[in-house]
Amino acid sequence: MSETTLATHSSDTKNDLVFTGKGGEFFGIWIVNVLLTICTLGIYSAWAKVRTTNYFYGNTKLRGSPFAYTANPIAILKGRIIAFLAFLAYTFLGQSSPEFAVFFLLLLALLAPFVIIRSLNFRLQNTEYRGVRFKFQGKTGEAYGIFLGGYLLVMLTLGILFPWWEKRRKEFYVSNIRFGTSEFTCNPEVSFFYKTAGIIFVVFAVLIIGIVFLASLGAGGVKFMTIMIYPIMGILAAFWFSRVTNHIFAVSKLDAVRFKSELETGQLVGLWVGNLILLAVTIGLATPWVMVRNARYRISKTTVLADNLDSFFAEQKDKSSALGEEIGEAFDIDLAI
């Protein structure tokens, strides 16, 4: 799907990620999480998140070793209490004073970059592989420039800068991830994002023109074509997601370690349609199978390209142990709104 060619050497060893989770197995965890969350009026949701994440991380393996999620549920609960109180404040203000409600909403928007940074810090600081932790080291000031400043530029240019903004956001996310003492690098091409967005724009424009043309002729196919907008939008979303994901993996590195993603639009659409059917037929009870299907597909399409990968991980573990990094108080809460 991507025009970006992954620069690999003939000696690069392909190390496939493997997902061993099963829908039936995860259903037991999921249903208990749902029931306990309901019985505790949402309090158990923090523990449910940890159990769910542990299951998916523990069943994602690279060279036989699983990933691990070490978050404290209490920290997640703190963040959810803050989010719940913010929601109550907004609801109360909306009923008593719409003006203050708008002001409060703007205040939350201003806090969004800070929340994003804290959430990424928490998530990655509690993710580890072979005893080596990940970390997010993005700066709050840079986040404000990208998320608020970039968003305003997109609005002012009527969406023309959206591909550039998407490129900057992806670059910010990946380039600020650290594994042990090594840092990820990511150099996406803005032209790739504009080309992908251009293809989507042309397809959607042709569809709209077709609807307007049929309507002007009084044709009976207008209703059909209008309905078809929704599945076509889904296909275009899959097209964007697969191309962008493949591109970001192709231009990212961790020292000498490279990555490859081979998502395909057609397969992704088939997966999504199958998931919708499963959820509709089972009235949502197939959610565990849907989550497992999504994880299995994405992970099966991801490859780590590197020689001596075990030596690299061992070196990172030795360096991290010597550095003695611990989770600080700054990361003891998971903020999410």
Rosetta silent file (secondary structure, phi, psi, omega in degrees, C-alpha in Angstrom):
SEQUENCE: MSETTLATHSSDTKNDLVFTGKGGEFFGIWIVNVLLTICTLGIYSAWAKVRTTNYFYGNTKLRGSPFAYTANPIAILKGRIIAFLAFLAYTFLGQSSPEFAVFFLLLLALLAPFVIIRSLNFRLQNTEYRGVRFKFQGKTGEAYGIFLGGYLLVMLTLGILFPWWEKRRKEFYVSNIRFGTSEFTCNPEVSFFYKTAGIIFVVFAVLIIGIVFLASLGAGGVKFMTIMIYPIMGILAAFWFSRVTNHIFAVSKLDAVRFKSELETGQLVGLWVGNLILLAVTIGLATPWVMVRNARYRISKTTVLADNLDSFFAEQKDKSSALGEEIGEAFDIDLAI
SCORE:     score description
SCORE:     0.000 S_00000001
   1 L     0.000  -35.623 -175.210    0.000    0.000    0.000 S_00000001
   2 L   -92.607  143.173  175.413    2.799    2.427    0.821 S_00000001
   3 L   -77.328  -17.243 -177.723    5.159    3.958   -1.686 S_00000001
   4 L   -72.216  123.075  179.685    7.782    4.141    1.033 S_00000001
   5 L   -95.018  128.419 -179.846   10.229    1.325    0.615 S_00000001
   6 L   -72.911  120.958 -178.565   11.742   -0.022    3.775 S_00000001
   7 L   -80.713  100.332  179.952   15.487    0.221    3.507 S_00000001
   8 L  -122.094  158.135  177.106   16.721   -3.121    4.763 S_00000001
   9 L   -97.058  158.045 -178.069   19.898   -5.026    4.263 S_00000001
  10 L   -61.913  -22.009 -177.808   20.014   -8.550    2.910 S_00000001
  11 L   -87.658   -6.582  179.902   21.262   -9.695    6.321 S_00000001
  12 L   -58.089  132.222  178.102   18.244   -8.312    8.193 S_00000001
  13 L   -96.550  132.064  178.053   16.479  -11.052   10.118 S_00000001
  14 E   -83.659  123.215  178.169   12.683  -11.022   10.152 S_00000001
  15 E  -117.534  102.681 -175.479   11.310  -11.356   13.660 S_00000001
  16 E   -78.636  138.183  169.277    7.542  -11.778   13.532 S_00000001
  17 E   -77.569  141.867 -177.629    5.300  -10.613   16.325 S_00000001
  18 E  -126.394  134.874  175.603    2.917  -13.362   17.421 S_00000001
  19 E  -112.835  123.436 -174.785   -0.448  -13.035   19.149 S_00000001
  20 L  -108.832    6.748 -179.596   -1.614  -16.131   21.046 S_00000001
  21 L   -69.144  154.365  179.785   -4.840  -14.814   22.576 S_00000001
  22 L  -130.592  141.364 -177.101   -8.166  -16.574   21.997 S_00000001
  23 H   -59.124  -46.112 -179.173  -11.663  -15.122   21.972 S_00000001
  24 H   -62.958  -38.878  179.375  -13.188  -17.824   24.163 S_00000001
  25 H   -66.727  -44.380 -179.160  -10.394  -17.508   26.697 S_00000001
  26 H   -71.292  -25.138  179.736  -10.657  -13.722   26.848 S_00000001
  27 H   -57.443  -39.418  179.641  -14.457  -13.901   27.141 S_00000001
  28 H   -61.035  -39.238  177.760  -14.071  -15.223   30.695 S_00000001
  29 H   -70.916  -44.591 -176.040  -12.009  -12.182   31.659 S_00000001
  30 H   -62.815  -46.402 -175.887  -14.237   -9.745   29.784 S_00000001
  31 H   -67.179  -37.095  176.336  -17.569  -10.914   31.241 S_00000001
  32 H   -65.354  -42.133  177.674  -16.211  -10.820   34.809 S_00000001
  33 H   -59.003  -45.085 -178.889  -14.873   -7.310   34.162 S_00000001
  34 H   -63.059  -48.190 -176.856  -18.260   -6.154   32.867 S_00000001
  35 H   -64.762  -44.353 -179.501  -20.233   -7.652   35.771 S_00000001
  36 H   -69.114  -34.454  177.337  -17.886   -6.355   38.481 S_00000001
  37 H   -64.507  -41.075  177.801  -17.753   -2.902   36.882 S_00000001
  38 H   -65.781  -46.016 -176.861  -21.567   -2.743   36.937 S_00000001
  39 H   -65.039  -30.399 -178.652  -21.794   -4.037   40.518 S_00000001
  40 L   -99.547   14.182  179.496  -19.236   -1.496   41.774 S_00000001
  41 L    56.397   37.594  174.687  -20.760    1.416   39.844 S_00000001
  42 L    95.795  -12.714 -176.991  -17.685    1.710   37.652 S_00000001
  43 L   -62.139  -39.809 -177.285  -15.002    1.555   40.334 S_00000001
  44 L   -70.048  -10.063 -177.325  -13.739   -1.845   39.167 S_00000001
  45 H   -57.654  -29.765  178.252  -13.226   -0.470   35.642 S_00000001
  46 H   -66.100  -42.966  177.684   -9.658    0.480   36.613 S_00000001
  47 H   -70.027  -34.203  177.879   -8.861   -3.122   37.526 S_00000001
  48 H   -62.808  -40.146  179.493  -10.702   -4.287   34.419 S_00000001
  49 H   -63.550  -42.896  179.862   -8.434   -2.127   32.262 S_00000001
  50 H   -64.547  -43.703  179.913   -5.310   -3.605   33.853 S_00000001
  51 H   -63.778  -42.622  179.819   -6.578   -7.176   33.440 S_00000001
  52 H   -64.648  -48.048 -179.418   -7.541   -6.564   29.805 S_00000001
  53 H   -63.730  -40.183  177.203   -4.258   -4.863   28.930 S_00000001
  54 H   -59.081  -39.869 -178.592   -2.297   -7.576   30.730 S_00000001
  55 H   -64.417  -47.521 -176.955   -4.067  -10.223   28.670 S_00000001
  56 H   -71.760  -39.057  176.893   -3.308   -8.596   25.322 S_00000001
  57 H   -66.034  -44.992 -177.504    0.262   -7.640   26.240 S_00000001
  58 H   -64.959  -23.711  178.937    0.967  -11.061   27.717 S_00000001
  59 L   -98.456    4.416  173.756   -0.255  -12.755   24.547 S_00000001
  60 E  -101.717  115.799 -172.098    1.814  -10.509   22.270 S_00000001
  61 E  -125.671  141.923  175.446    5.208  -12.134   21.875 S_00000001
  62 E  -126.087  119.676 -175.921    8.452  -11.285   20.120 S_00000001
  63 L    53.068   41.142  174.510   11.026  -14.061   19.889 S_00000001
  64 L    83.159   -7.778 -178.210    9.028  -16.043   22.424 S_00000001
  65 E  -105.614  133.493 -178.646    8.970  -13.340   25.101 S_00000001
  66 E   -85.709  160.548  170.495    5.738  -11.504   26.005 S_00000001
  67 E   -82.275  164.592 -179.261    5.217   -7.830   26.714 S_00000001
  68 E  -138.835  147.622  177.932    4.026   -6.822   30.185 S_00000001
  69 E  -119.480  120.598 -170.215    1.789   -4.100   31.624 S_00000001
  70 L  -113.813   19.025 -175.020    2.666   -3.103   35.183 S_00000001
  71 L   -65.951  148.171  175.016    0.217   -0.282   35.928 S_00000001
  72 L   -88.797  121.646 -178.874   -1.311    0.163   39.368 S_00000001
  73 H   -56.435  -31.421  179.757   -5.145    0.119   39.120 S_00000001
  74 H   -61.286  -39.288  178.859   -5.342    2.757   41.867 S_00000001
  75 H   -63.556  -39.591  178.117   -3.488    5.216   39.628 S_00000001
  76 H   -67.364  -39.851  179.394   -5.974    4.557   36.832 S_00000001
  77 H   -62.206  -39.984  177.565   -8.868    4.967   39.262 S_00000001
  78 H   -57.756  -46.542  179.919   -7.539    8.384   40.331 S_00000001
  79 H   -62.246  -39.055 -178.848   -7.538    9.538   36.725 S_00000001
  80 H   -71.630  -32.340  175.846  -11.063    8.273   36.154 S_00000001
  81 H   -65.539  -42.710  177.276  -12.340   10.009   39.273 S_00000001
  82 H   -60.893  -44.452  179.864  -10.850   13.282   38.007 S_00000001
  83 H   -63.869  -39.816 -179.523  -12.463   12.725   34.601 S_00000001
  84 H   -66.343  -41.966  178.425  -15.811   11.891   36.230 S_00000001
  85 H   -64.631  -37.602  177.419  -15.723   15.013   38.403 S_00000001
  86 H   -64.731  -39.655  178.343  -14.909   17.116   35.334 S_00000001
  87 H   -65.053  -42.483  178.330  -17.879   15.576   33.523 S_00000001
  88 H   -62.432  -42.163  179.651  -20.187   16.309   36.479 S_00000001
  89 H   -62.456  -42.595  179.484  -18.966   19.910   36.612 S_00000001
  90 H   -64.998  -42.448  179.738  -19.595   20.355   32.898 S_00000001
  91 H   -63.800  -43.938 -179.800  -23.078   18.814   33.158 S_00000001
  92 H   -64.211  -44.970  179.616  -24.008   20.986   36.144 S_00000001
  93 H   -65.060  -34.903  179.698  -22.724   24.150   34.486 S_00000001
  94 H   -63.774  -31.680 -179.295  -24.552   23.258   31.283 S_00000001
  95 H   -84.399  -34.054 -176.025  -27.856   23.187   33.152 S_00000001
  96 H   -93.768  -34.869 -177.798  -27.313   26.249   35.331 S_00000001
  97 L  -152.259   96.880 -179.708  -25.219   28.514   33.105 S_00000001
  98 H   -55.941  -33.264 -179.734  -24.539   27.670   29.439 S_00000001
  99 H   -63.954  -44.321  178.609  -21.945   30.463   29.274 S_00000001
 100 H   -67.888  -31.742  178.493  -19.877   28.919   32.057 S_00000001
 101 H   -63.546  -42.144  177.974  -20.299   25.504   30.449 S_00000001
 102 H   -64.459  -42.194  178.348  -18.731   26.802   27.245 S_00000001
 103 H   -61.444  -42.305 -179.660  -15.906   28.374   29.258 S_00000001
 104 H   -65.346  -38.472  178.762  -15.334   25.091   31.103 S_00000001
 105 H   -65.016  -40.464  176.922  -15.275   23.179   27.815 S_00000001
 106 H   -64.448  -37.191  178.056  -12.658   25.589   26.447 S_00000001
 107 H   -63.442  -42.449  177.395  -10.639   25.100   29.620 S_00000001
 108 H   -62.969  -38.527  178.708  -10.714   21.328   29.112 S_00000001
 109 H   -63.553  -38.611  178.549   -9.604   21.824   25.510 S_00000001
 110 H   -66.810  -28.580  179.792   -6.655   23.906   26.727 S_00000001
 111 H   -83.948  -11.105 -173.903   -5.708   21.099   29.109 S_00000001
 112 H   -54.395  -47.901  179.502   -5.918   18.432   26.381 S_00000001
 113 H   -59.664  -38.741  177.706   -2.200   18.479   25.373 S_00000001
 114 H   -62.901  -43.216  179.439   -1.198   18.159   29.034 S_00000001
 115 H   -63.418  -41.341  179.570   -3.596   15.237   29.454 S_00000001
 116 H   -60.987  -46.122 -179.877   -2.234   13.554   26.319 S_00000001
 117 H   -61.910  -46.343 -179.172    1.356   13.817   27.565 S_00000001
 118 H   -63.216  -40.956 -179.555    0.474   12.472   31.015 S_00000001
 119 H   -65.607  -42.952  177.996   -1.509    9.577   29.556 S_00000001
 120 H   -65.823  -39.983  175.604    1.297    8.594   27.165 S_00000001
 121 H   -56.432  -49.762 -176.574    3.810    8.866   30.008 S_00000001
 122 H   -63.450  -48.057 -175.702    1.723    6.579   32.174 S_00000001
 123 H   -61.886  -48.059 -176.177    0.972    4.014   29.485 S_00000001
 124 H   -76.016  -35.422  178.726    4.536    3.617   28.240 S_00000001
 125 H   -63.539  -23.255  179.331    6.202    3.853   31.648 S_00000001
 126 L  -102.702   15.493  175.966    4.095    0.848   32.626 S_00000001
 127 E  -112.287  131.733  179.476    4.915   -1.137   29.492 S_00000001
 128 E  -142.942  159.124  177.278    7.948   -3.389   29.454 S_00000001
 129 E  -139.264  123.221 -177.260    9.588   -6.132   27.431 S_00000001
 130 L    54.193   38.618  176.927   12.116   -8.531   28.927 S_00000001
 131 L    80.458    2.047  179.722   12.300   -6.356   32.017 S_00000001
 132 E  -105.978  128.445 -176.666   13.108   -3.176   30.087 S_00000001
 133 E   -86.952  151.347  168.347   10.634   -0.316   30.322 S_00000001
 134 E   -88.589  166.873  177.104    9.413    2.000   27.623 S_00000001
 135 E  -156.115  146.151  175.052    9.127    5.711   28.297 S_00000001
 136 E  -109.485  124.402 -175.060    7.560    8.739   26.643 S_00000001
 137 L  -118.260   25.891  177.296    9.707   11.867   26.827 S_00000001
 138 L   -66.662  144.437 -178.924    7.668   14.371   24.828 S_00000001
 139 L   -88.885  141.685 -178.876    7.670   17.931   26.137 S_00000001
 140 H   -61.740  -39.949  179.789    4.425   19.608   27.179 S_00000001
 141 H   -61.314  -42.814  178.337    5.334   22.834   25.344 S_00000001
 142 H   -65.653  -37.356  179.069    5.876   20.978   22.083 S_00000001
 143 H   -62.657  -40.084  178.178    2.602   19.128   22.600 S_00000001
 144 H   -64.275  -39.600  179.043    0.737   22.432   22.919 S_00000001
 145 H   -63.818  -39.513 -177.493    2.311   23.668   19.701 S_00000001
 146 H   -78.635  -50.351 -172.506    1.316   20.543   17.796 S_00000001
 147 H   -78.800  -43.243  178.394   -2.102   19.765   19.241 S_00000001
 148 H   -87.815  -50.556  179.701   -3.510   23.243   19.858 S_00000001
 149 H   -61.829  -45.707  179.133   -1.428   25.316   17.451 S_00000001
 150 H   -63.359  -40.644  179.799   -1.648   22.709   14.709 S_00000001
 151 H   -62.707  -42.835  179.050   -5.387   22.272   15.210 S_00000001
 152 H   -63.281  -38.928  178.245   -5.980   26.017   14.882 S_00000001
 153 H   -64.551  -38.911  177.823   -3.928   26.099   11.672 S_00000001
 154 H   -62.886  -42.426  179.417   -6.003   23.246   10.244 S_00000001
 155 H   -65.651  -43.848 -178.088   -9.197   25.153   11.055 S_00000001
 156 H   -66.298  -29.185 -179.428   -7.891   28.429    9.610 S_00000001
 157 L   -98.088   13.438  178.166   -6.835   26.733    6.361 S_00000001
 158 L    55.315   38.246  174.579  -10.156   24.844    6.066 S_00000001
 159 L    90.709   -5.935 -177.420   -8.430   21.482    6.405 S_00000001
 160 L   -61.624  -33.885 -178.488   -5.663   22.049    3.851 S_00000001
 161 L   -89.978    6.800 -178.592   -3.001   21.549    6.520 S_00000001
 162 H   -58.783  -46.129  178.125   -4.613   18.401    7.952 S_00000001
 163 H   -58.402  -40.307  177.132   -2.139   15.986    6.238 S_00000001
 164 H   -62.825  -43.218 -179.585    0.765   18.065    7.574 S_00000001
 165 H   -63.629  -42.302  178.978   -0.791   18.061   11.055 S_00000001
 166 H   -62.711  -41.060  177.864   -1.307   14.295   10.964 S_00000001
 167 H   -61.344  -44.965 -178.758    2.325   13.840    9.927 S_00000001
 168 H   -65.906  -38.329  179.690    3.530   16.042   12.806 S_00000001
 169 H   -65.845  -46.280  178.889    1.388   14.222   15.366 S_00000001
 170 H   -61.487  -42.857  179.929    2.625   10.777   14.304 S_00000001
 171 H   -62.211  -41.365  179.556    6.192   12.032   14.285 S_00000001
 172 H   -63.709  -45.355 -179.946    5.770   13.508   17.768 S_00000001
 173 H   -58.384  -56.942 -171.416    4.334   10.283   19.177 S_00000001
 174 H   -71.643  -42.781 -174.910    6.972    7.901   17.835 S_00000001
 175 H   -68.163  -13.179  179.859   10.074   10.100   18.074 S_00000001
 176 L  -104.940   11.410  175.883    9.534   10.633   21.793 S_00000001
 177 E   -90.691  138.059  176.867    9.335    6.954   22.727 S_00000001
 178 E  -125.628  140.583  174.941   12.321    5.431   24.466 S_00000001
 179 E  -118.483  109.231 -173.992   13.069    1.763   25.119 S_00000001
 180 L    64.916 -119.422  178.981   15.597    1.435   27.898 S_00000001
 181 L  -104.249    1.364 -178.556   18.353    3.848   26.923 S_00000001
 182 E  -100.682  144.459 -178.157   17.603    3.823   23.184 S_00000001
 183 E  -109.355  142.675  173.796   15.313    6.311   21.450 S_00000001
 184 E   -75.412  149.579  170.836   12.966    5.745   18.548 S_00000001
 185 E  -125.291  146.998 -178.707   13.320    7.924   15.468 S_00000001
 186 E  -146.243  122.801 -177.860   10.562    8.618   12.961 S_00000001
 187 L  -127.919   70.629 -179.905   10.890   10.617    9.732 S_00000001
 188 L   -69.299  155.072 -179.007    7.562   10.510    7.858 S_00000001
 189 L   -98.437  121.556 -178.776    7.185   12.223    4.481 S_00000001
 190 H   -63.256  -30.945  178.924    4.597   15.002    4.364 S_00000001
 191 H   -63.021  -33.342  178.063    4.161   14.389    0.619 S_00000001
 192 H   -63.242  -43.285 -179.505    2.964   10.868    1.398 S_00000001
 193 H   -65.821  -40.399  179.117    0.196   12.203    3.639 S_00000001
 194 H   -68.193  -37.444  178.956   -0.910   14.737    1.032 S_00000001
 195 H   -65.606  -43.808  178.788   -0.942   12.114   -1.704 S_00000001
 196 H   -64.005  -44.589  178.316   -3.032    9.747    0.417 S_00000001
 197 H   -64.270  -35.951  179.185   -5.427   12.541    1.402 S_00000001
 198 H   -63.908  -41.344  177.984   -5.645   13.613   -2.254 S_00000001
 199 H   -61.703  -44.772  179.864   -6.742   10.145   -3.362 S_00000001
 200 H   -63.853  -42.454 -179.742   -9.438   10.097   -0.687 S_00000001
 201 H   -61.531  -43.947 -178.747  -10.601   13.598   -1.612 S_00000001
 202 H   -63.783  -46.037 -179.715  -10.928   12.720   -5.313 S_00000001
 203 H   -61.253  -45.664 -178.373  -12.909    9.528   -4.623 S_00000001
 204 H   -67.854  -37.874  179.074  -15.249   11.297   -2.215 S_00000001
 205 H   -64.021  -41.403  178.094  -15.674   14.277   -4.552 S_00000001
 206 H   -61.976  -39.713  179.109  -16.630   11.978   -7.441 S_00000001
 207 H   -63.602  -45.754 -179.340  -19.218   10.314   -5.199 S_00000001
 208 H   -64.710  -42.802  178.656  -20.772   13.647   -4.185 S_00000001
 209 H   -61.229  -39.674  178.338  -20.807   14.896   -7.782 S_00000001
 210 H   -62.405  -41.211  179.353  -22.551   11.682   -8.821 S_00000001
 211 H   -65.522  -44.937  179.594  -25.254   12.155   -6.193 S_00000001
 212 H   -63.124  -40.221 -179.436  -25.827   15.789   -7.189 S_00000001
 213 H   -64.674  -45.350  178.969  -25.969   14.835  -10.871 S_00000001
 214 H   -64.593  -37.294  179.005  -28.531   12.084  -10.295 S_00000001
 215 H   -64.864  -37.990  179.828  -30.585   14.414   -8.121 S_00000001
 216 H   -67.338  -25.825  178.562  -30.641   17.031  -10.880 S_00000001
 217 L   -89.918   -4.479 -177.661  -32.008   14.397  -13.277 S_00000001
 218 L    70.733   25.630 -176.649  -34.622   13.283  -10.790 S_00000001
 219 L   -74.020  149.875 -178.911  -33.116    9.796  -10.868 S_00000001
 220 L   -78.825   -7.789 -177.793  -34.252    7.184   -8.381 S_00000001
 221 L   -83.627    1.037 -178.116  -30.696    6.127   -7.597 S_00000001
 222 H   -61.726  -46.533 -178.212  -30.033    9.174   -5.430 S_00000001
 223 H   -61.405  -41.802 -179.885  -31.209    7.460   -2.247 S_00000001
 224 H   -62.669  -45.946 -178.643  -29.091    4.394   -2.995 S_00000001
 225 H   -67.704  -33.830  177.513  -25.965    6.454   -3.656 S_00000001
 226 H   -64.313  -42.477  177.658  -26.584    8.532   -0.539 S_00000001
 227 H   -63.693  -35.550 -177.941  -26.758    5.355    1.536 S_00000001
 228 H   -68.648  -12.775  178.314  -23.580    4.130   -0.142 S_00000001
 229 H   -57.820  -40.476 -174.277  -21.691    7.128    1.273 S_00000001
 230 H   -65.949  -51.312  176.563  -21.352    5.344    4.611 S_00000001
 231 H   -63.745  -33.855  178.438  -19.689    2.100    3.442 S_00000001
 232 H   -66.884  -38.556  175.476  -17.498    4.088    1.056 S_00000001
 233 H   -61.663  -37.502  177.215  -16.407    6.311    3.951 S_00000001
 234 H   -63.859  -42.059  178.580  -15.541    3.127    5.857 S_00000001
 235 H   -64.363  -42.418  179.201  -13.436    1.872    2.937 S_00000001
 236 H   -65.989  -35.520  177.050  -11.654    5.229    2.678 S_00000001
 237 H   -64.597  -41.179  177.585  -10.996    5.180    6.432 S_00000001
 238 H   -65.193  -38.217  178.324   -9.437    1.714    6.084 S_00000001
 239 H   -61.362  -48.009  179.560   -7.403    2.984    3.134 S_00000001
 240 H   -62.894  -48.828 -176.108   -6.063    5.916    5.162 S_00000001
 241 H   -61.553  -45.933 -177.490   -5.381    3.842    8.276 S_00000001
 242 H   -66.398  -45.312 -178.667   -3.556    1.035    6.469 S_00000001
 243 H   -65.058  -45.886 -177.978   -1.396    3.341    4.325 S_00000001
 244 H   -66.113  -43.923  178.920   -0.454    5.672    7.178 S_00000001
 245 H   -59.963  -47.543  179.230    0.293    2.808    9.579 S_00000001
 246 H   -60.148  -40.182 -178.666    2.498    1.040    7.023 S_00000001
 247 H   -66.733  -45.967 -178.366    4.322    4.284    6.257 S_00000001
 248 H   -61.735  -42.130  177.374    4.983    5.173    9.896 S_00000001
 249 H   -62.503  -39.736 -175.881    6.404    1.713   10.606 S_00000001
 250 H   -67.252  -28.663 -176.201    8.593    1.926    7.507 S_00000001
 251 L  -105.237   14.769  179.608   10.195    5.233    8.507 S_00000001
 252 E  -109.190  147.043  179.276   10.695    4.404   12.198 S_00000001
 253 E  -142.346  155.331  170.717   13.809    2.955   13.816 S_00000001
 254 E  -129.046   94.932 -168.733   15.116    1.953   17.242 S_00000001
 255 L    56.928 -118.933 -179.980   18.891    2.155   16.839 S_00000001
 256 L   -92.249    1.417 -178.255   19.562   -0.475   14.135 S_00000001
 257 E   -86.064  127.905  178.887   16.159   -2.114   14.620 S_00000001
 258 E  -115.367  169.936 -175.302   13.633   -1.435   11.868 S_00000001
 259 E  -134.903  155.589  179.186    9.950   -2.211   11.533 S_00000001
 260 E  -143.705  132.106  175.723    7.529   -3.277    8.849 S_00000001
 261 E  -123.117  135.722 -176.570    3.732   -3.220    8.720 S_00000001
 262 L  -126.205   46.107  176.068    1.771   -4.833    5.879 S_00000001
 263 L   -65.568  144.196  178.896   -1.847   -3.892    6.534 S_00000001
 264 L  -123.561  135.596 -176.662   -4.094   -4.180    3.469 S_00000001
 265 H   -56.059  -48.493 -178.335   -7.204   -2.092    2.858 S_00000001
 266 H   -60.138  -44.001  179.791   -9.299   -5.004    1.566 S_00000001
 267 H   -66.179  -38.130  179.830   -8.424   -7.246    4.504 S_00000001
 268 H   -65.913  -42.202  177.494   -9.090   -4.441    6.963 S_00000001
 269 H   -62.571  -44.506  178.074  -12.521   -3.753    5.456 S_00000001
 270 H   -60.104  -40.027  178.434  -13.342   -7.467    5.597 S_00000001
 271 H   -63.754  -46.484 -178.736  -12.267   -7.571    9.242 S_00000001
 272 H   -64.536  -42.611  179.336  -14.397   -4.557   10.159 S_00000001
 273 H   -63.256  -44.631  177.922  -17.469   -5.865    8.320 S_00000001
 274 H   -60.359  -40.305  178.883  -17.101   -9.251    9.996 S_00000001
 275 H   -64.219  -42.374  178.927  -16.781   -7.571   13.378 S_00000001
 276 H   -62.373  -40.994  178.893  -19.940   -5.507   12.825 S_00000001
 277 H   -64.440  -45.186  178.927  -21.882   -8.620   11.874 S_00000001
 278 H   -59.179  -45.212 -178.988  -20.623  -10.495   14.938 S_00000001
 279 H   -66.139  -38.941 -179.212  -21.564   -7.633   17.259 S_00000001
 280 H   -68.203  -45.285 -177.120  -25.005   -7.223   15.673 S_00000001
 281 H   -67.001  -36.452 -175.978  -25.871  -10.931   15.752 S_00000001
 282 L   -99.305    7.435 -178.947  -24.691  -11.419   19.355 S_00000001
 283 L    53.365   41.330  175.692  -25.967   -8.049   20.662 S_00000001
 284 L    92.170  -12.000 -177.278  -22.444   -7.122   21.720 S_00000001
 285 L   -69.284  -15.657  179.244  -21.513  -10.400   23.413 S_00000001
 286 L   -86.552    8.724 -179.301  -18.932  -11.085   20.706 S_00000001
 287 H   -51.308  -44.595  178.627  -16.887   -8.074   21.841 S_00000001
 288 H   -59.491  -40.279  179.607  -14.048  -10.283   23.201 S_00000001
 289 H   -67.680  -37.130  178.546  -13.764  -12.108   19.859 S_00000001
 290 H   -64.292  -44.660  179.463  -13.794   -8.785   18.001 S_00000001
 291 H   -62.964  -40.910  178.906  -10.989   -7.412   20.178 S_00000001
 292 H   -67.729  -40.993  178.790   -8.936  -10.579   19.689 S_00000001
 293 H   -61.277  -43.861  179.180   -9.546  -10.549   15.928 S_00000001
 294 H   -62.057  -46.830 -178.800   -8.362   -6.939   15.686 S_00000001
 295 H   -64.566  -44.062 -177.900   -5.232   -7.608   17.735 S_00000001
 296 H   -62.253  -41.904 -178.382   -4.365  -10.810   15.880 S_00000001
 297 H   -65.025  -51.001 -176.394   -4.659   -9.169   12.470 S_00000001
 298 H   -63.196  -42.230 -178.319   -2.572   -6.097   13.275 S_00000001
 299 H   -69.253  -36.802  179.997    0.113   -8.052   15.104 S_00000001
 300 H   -66.801  -19.493 -179.214    0.323  -10.713   12.384 S_00000001
 301 L   -98.027    9.754 -177.722    1.071   -7.953    9.886 S_00000001
 302 E  -113.813  133.674 -179.331    3.924   -6.492   11.943 S_00000001
 303 E  -131.533  140.302  174.325    7.560   -7.528   11.633 S_00000001
 304 E  -102.736  125.685 -175.333   10.695   -6.439   13.476 S_00000001
 305 E  -109.769  110.736  179.672   13.753   -6.377   11.217 S_00000001
 306 L  -172.131  150.183  170.765   17.122   -6.742   12.901 S_00000001
 307 L   -93.664  153.994  175.887   20.072   -9.038   13.412 S_00000001
 308 L    53.169   43.836 -177.737   21.177  -10.039   16.920 S_00000001
 309 H   -63.761  -38.003  179.651   17.903   -8.842   18.425 S_00000001
 310 H   -62.733  -38.608  178.574   18.459  -10.875   21.602 S_00000001
 311 H   -65.554  -39.051  178.808   21.827   -9.189   22.121 S_00000001
 312 H   -62.169  -45.613 -179.704   20.222   -5.771   21.677 S_00000001
 313 H   -65.639  -39.912  179.273   17.571   -6.523   24.327 S_00000001
 314 H   -63.265  -39.834  178.818   20.164   -7.928   26.729 S_00000001
 315 H   -64.715  -41.729  179.008   22.272   -4.790   26.323 S_00000001
 316 H   -64.339  -37.739  179.867   19.264   -2.566   26.995 S_00000001
 317 H   -66.023  -41.814  179.088   18.435   -4.532   30.140 S_00000001
 318 H   -63.509  -44.789 -179.130   21.991   -4.175   31.456 S_00000001
 319 H   -65.679  -40.449 -178.731   22.056   -0.430   30.748 S_00000001
 320 H   -67.476  -38.620  179.215   18.612    0.130   32.274 S_00000001
 321 H   -64.883  -39.349  179.220   19.544   -1.807   35.413 S_00000001
 322 H   -68.037  -35.007 -179.373   22.680    0.285   35.798 S_00000001
 323 H   -71.873  -31.326  176.027   20.686    3.487   35.303 S_00000001
 324 L    68.123   40.227 -179.352   18.234    2.424   37.990 S_00000001
 325 L   -72.074  139.510  175.655   15.151    4.128   36.568 S_00000001
 326 L  -129.629  163.409  175.846   11.983    3.927   38.624 S_00000001
 327 L   -76.821  118.769 -178.104    8.454    5.168   38.095 S_00000001
 328 L   -85.002  172.763 -179.816    8.332    8.596   39.709 S_00000001
 329 H   -62.988  -24.573 -178.417    5.436   10.337   41.371 S_00000001
 330 H   -65.963  -17.045 -176.116    4.878   12.336   38.191 S_00000001
 331 H  -114.533   19.817 -172.741    3.597    9.210   36.494 S_00000001
 332 L   -91.897   19.067  178.881    1.425    7.769   39.276 S_00000001
 333 L  -146.004  137.583 -179.751   -1.885    8.790   37.743 S_00000001
 334 L  -102.723  101.425  179.986   -3.568    7.932   34.474 S_00000001
 335 L   -86.380  126.793  178.058   -5.411   11.011   33.229 S_00000001
 336 L  -152.151  128.481  178.214   -8.016   10.330   30.582 S_00000001
 337 L  -119.939    0.000    0.000  -11.065   12.340   29.547 S_00000001
